């Protein structure tokens, strides 16, 4: 599956279950671990779990084999690793506390330069 198609599948899976504040961050110039980070919020622990589960289901329905998922036990932050895209589904308070958007936008690129906001 092409990267843009995978991104569309993930975004649709999150939107189908009414994820809040979906953000896509291109991290290709910042890390070799993944190409995109997708961050979304759920309104409750159950909603966060349902969103992450839906991403996993839709990925599998489209022939993808997820590399893993972490955090389902607590359900305030679940990470779904799809290789080229890592999805973070969080409660709003957890998302605000860790502020991954700021972290990845300000991370040094491969040359060591800090990104301008």
N, C-alpha and C positions, 0 to 999 in steps of 0.2 A: 504494500500500500504506500502510495506517495505521501510525503510529509504533510502537504496541504490538505489532502483528503483525510488523513488521520486527525489533523487539527479540527477539521469540520465535524468529524464523527464525535470527537470529545466535546466540542462546544454544543453540539445538538443534544448529546446525552445530558449535559449539565442544564441546558435551557429547558429540556423536556420536563425536568423535575423542579423548575423554578429556582435555580441557583441564583444567588445575589452577587452583585459586584464582580463579575467575571473579568479577569485581567489576563492578557497573553503577553509574555515577555520573551523576546528573542534573545537568547543567551549564547548564540553560536560564537560570538566574538569574545565571550567571557570565560567559557569552560568547554572542556572536551567531553564532559559527562553526558550532556544532553543538548538538544537544539532549542527547545522551548520549555518554559515553565508556564503552566496555566494555573491560576489561583482563583478560587471561588469560595464564597461563604454560604453556609447553611444556617437556618434559623434555630436549629436545635440539634442535639446529639443524634437523634433519629434521622433528621433531615441530612446531616453531614454523612452519615452511614449510607443512607439511601442514594445520595448523589454519587458517592464513591462506588457503590455497588453497580449503579447504572452505567458508569464509565467502564467498569470491568466487563459488564454484560455486553455492552455495545461494541467494545473492542473485540471481544471473543466472537460476536456475531459477524464481525467484518474480517475474520480470519487472523486476528492478532493474538499473540500469546503474551500477556502481560508478564513482565519480569518480576513483579511483586507488588504487594500492598502492605503498608505498615500503619499501625495506629488505630485499627478498628476496635480494639478493646475499650479504649477511652472515648473515642469518637469526637474529640474536640479538634483533632487534626489528623486527617488521613492522607497519606501520600500514596499515589498510584504511579508506579514506574512502568512506562510503556516504551522505554528505551530512548527514542528520539524526543519524546515529550514526557515530562514529569508533571503530574497533576497534584496540586495541594488543595484539599477541601477542608475548610476550617470554620470554627465558630468565629463570629466577628471579634470578640475580645481576644482570642488567641491570635487571630490575624493581625490585629492592631499591635499586640505586644511584640510579635516577632518581626513585623513589617518587612516581609520578604521583598516586596516591590522596591522599596528604597534600597535594600541591601543589594539586589541584583542590578539595579540601574546604576549604582555607584561602584560596583565591583570593578577592579582593574581589568582591562582587556588583555589579550595575549601579549601586547607590547609593554604592559605595565602602566599604561595611561588610565586615568580615571575618566569615566564617561561624563560628559556634560549633561545636565538635566534639561 
